[in-house]
């Protein structure tokens, strides 16, 4: 083998375009097919969202935590929303540091960092201190430069056109 062989890596899917979470969930399926233990931790979506990804993941034995209280623009109590994100981060820190999971997906984790609810230094420290075999995927727009610097692979999704901009609502089966 040429190059450096590294056990666990950090992947970031960021940018304005669609497909960040979908890409992470594609990797989730690949990992499960290879016998990996996987945990998904969602920072924004609430239990109200019954997504197809979660339904399939649970059937496949993926551990799934939905820690948010919904989209921030719908929040009636931003302090409660921030508190939910911080509590979800505590769950994520345990999942990352415990070494139980081969893959931990931190879905929409960039948002509580950019909102100042989770210190970026704390997230980077958790990434750096993780057990060697733990792989992490972080999704969300506006990934902090410190997270990008800590990652091994970063992909930026660029929006060219989106149906939502034309008034088309999210579709069950395509978007959730």
C-alpha positions as CSV (number, residue, x, y, z in Angstrom):
1,X,0.0,0.0,0.0
2,X,1.3,3.5,-0.8
3,X,0.6,6.5,1.2
4,X,-0.2,6.8,4.9
5,X,-2.6,4.3,6.4
6,X,-4.6,5.9,9.1
7,X,-7.2,4.1,11.2
8,X,-9.9,6.6,11.9
9,X,-10.5,9.8,10.0
10,X,-12.7,12.9,10.2
11,X,-14.8,13.8,7.3
12,X,-16.7,17.1,6.9
13,X,-19.5,17.8,4.5
14,X,-20.3,21.5,4.4
15,X,-21.5,24.2,2.1
16,X,-24.8,25.8,0.9
17,X,-25.7,22.9,-1.4
18,X,-28.0,20.0,-0.7
19,X,-26.6,16.5,0.1
20,X,-24.5,16.9,3.2
21,X,-26.6,14.7,5.5
22,X,-27.5,12.4,2.6
23,X,-23.8,11.8,1.9
24,X,-23.1,11.0,5.5
25,X,-26.0,8.5,5.5
26,X,-24.7,6.9,2.4
27,X,-21.4,6.3,4.3
28,X,-23.5,5.0,7.2
29,X,-25.0,2.3,4.9
30,X,-21.6,1.4,3.6
31,X,-20.2,1.1,7.2
32,X,-23.1,-1.1,8.4
33,X,-22.6,-3.3,5.3
34,X,-19.0,-3.8,6.4
35,X,-20.0,-4.8,10.0
36,X,-19.2,-1.4,11.6
37,X,-21.0,-0.1,14.7
38,X,-22.5,3.3,13.9
39,X,-24.1,6.1,15.8
40,X,-25.9,9.1,14.3
41,X,-26.4,12.1,16.5
42,X,-28.6,14.9,15.1
43,X,-28.2,18.4,16.5
44,X,-31.0,20.3,14.9
45,X,-33.8,18.0,13.8
46,X,-36.4,17.1,16.4
47,X,-38.3,13.9,17.1
48,X,-41.2,15.3,15.1
49,X,-39.2,14.6,11.9
50,X,-39.8,10.9,11.0
51,X,-37.1,10.5,8.4
52,X,-36.6,7.6,6.1
53,X,-32.9,7.5,7.0
54,X,-33.7,7.0,10.6
55,X,-36.3,4.3,9.9
56,X,-33.8,2.3,7.8
57,X,-30.9,2.9,10.2
58,X,-32.9,1.6,13.2
59,X,-33.8,-1.5,11.1
60,X,-30.1,-2.0,10.5
61,X,-29.1,-1.6,14.2
62,X,-27.7,1.9,14.0
63,X,-27.9,3.8,17.2
64,X,-29.7,7.2,16.6
65,X,-30.1,10.2,18.8
66,X,-32.2,13.2,17.7
67,X,-31.3,15.8,20.2
68,X,-32.5,19.0,18.6
69,X,-35.8,20.7,19.2
70,X,-36.4,21.6,15.5
71,X,-35.2,24.1,13.0
72,X,-33.8,27.2,14.8
73,X,-35.9,29.5,12.7
74,X,-39.0,27.8,14.2
75,X,-37.8,28.1,17.8
76,X,-40.0,29.9,20.3
77,X,-37.3,29.6,23.0
78,X,-33.7,29.9,21.6
79,X,-32.2,29.3,25.1
80,X,-34.0,25.9,25.2
81,X,-32.8,25.2,21.6
82,X,-29.2,26.1,22.7
83,X,-29.5,23.9,25.8
84,X,-30.7,21.0,23.7
85,X,-27.7,21.4,21.4
86,X,-25.3,21.5,24.4
87,X,-27.0,18.4,25.9
88,X,-26.7,16.6,22.5
89,X,-23.0,17.6,22.5
90,X,-22.5,15.8,25.8
91,X,-24.0,12.7,24.3
92,X,-21.7,13.1,21.3
93,X,-18.6,13.5,23.4
94,X,-19.3,10.2,25.2
95,X,-20.0,8.4,21.8
96,X,-16.7,9.8,20.4
97,X,-14.5,9.1,23.3
98,X,-15.9,5.7,24.3
99,X,-14.5,3.9,21.4
100,X,-17.7,1.8,21.1
101,X,-18.5,3.0,17.6
102,X,-16.5,2.7,14.4
103,X,-18.4,5.6,12.9
104,X,-20.1,8.6,14.7
105,X,-22.1,10.9,12.5
106,X,-22.6,14.4,13.9
107,X,-25.4,15.6,11.7
108,X,-25.8,19.4,11.5
109,X,-23.1,19.8,14.2
110,X,-21.7,22.9,12.5
111,X,-24.7,25.0,13.4
112,X,-24.4,25.0,17.2
113,X,-20.7,25.8,16.8
114,X,-21.4,28.7,14.5
115,X,-24.2,29.9,16.9
116,X,-21.7,29.9,19.8
117,X,-23.6,27.2,21.7
118,X,-20.7,24.7,21.5
119,X,-17.1,26.1,21.7
120,X,-15.2,25.1,18.5
121,X,-12.1,24.4,20.6
122,X,-14.1,21.8,22.6
123,X,-15.2,20.0,19.4
124,X,-11.7,20.0,17.9
125,X,-10.3,18.7,21.2
126,X,-12.8,15.8,21.2
127,X,-11.9,15.0,17.6
128,X,-8.2,15.1,18.4
129,X,-8.6,12.9,21.5
130,X,-10.8,10.3,20.0
131,X,-9.7,6.6,20.1
132,X,-7.6,5.9,17.0
133,X,-10.2,3.6,15.3
134,X,-13.1,6.0,15.6
135,X,-14.2,7.7,12.4
136,X,-16.3,10.9,12.5
137,X,-18.5,12.6,9.9
138,X,-19.6,16.2,10.6
139,X,-22.3,17.8,8.5
140,X,-23.7,21.3,8.2
141,X,-23.2,24.7,6.5
142,X,-20.5,27.1,7.5
143,X,-18.0,24.7,9.1
144,X,-15.6,26.6,11.3
145,X,-12.1,26.8,9.9
146,X,-10.8,25.0,13.0
147,X,-13.0,22.0,12.2
148,X,-11.9,22.1,8.6
149,X,-8.3,22.1,9.7
150,X,-8.9,19.2,12.1
151,X,-10.5,17.1,9.4
152,X,-8.8,14.6,7.0
153,X,-11.4,15.1,4.2
154,X,-13.6,18.1,3.6
155,X,-16.2,18.4,0.8
156,X,-18.1,21.6,0.2
157,X,-21.5,21.2,-1.5
158,X,-22.2,24.2,-3.7
159,X,-25.8,25.1,-4.4
160,X,-26.5,25.9,-8.1
161,X,-30.2,25.6,-7.9
162,X,-32.7,24.3,-5.4
163,X,-36.4,23.4,-5.8
164,X,-37.2,25.0,-2.4
165,X,-36.3,28.4,-3.9
166,X,-39.2,27.9,-6.3
167,X,-41.6,27.0,-3.6
168,X,-41.3,23.3,-3.8
169,X,-41.6,21.8,-0.3
170,X,-39.4,18.9,0.9
171,X,-40.6,15.6,-0.4
172,X,-40.9,12.4,1.7
173,X,-38.6,9.8,0.1
174,X,-36.3,12.4,-1.6
175,X,-35.6,14.9,1.2
176,X,-36.5,13.0,4.4
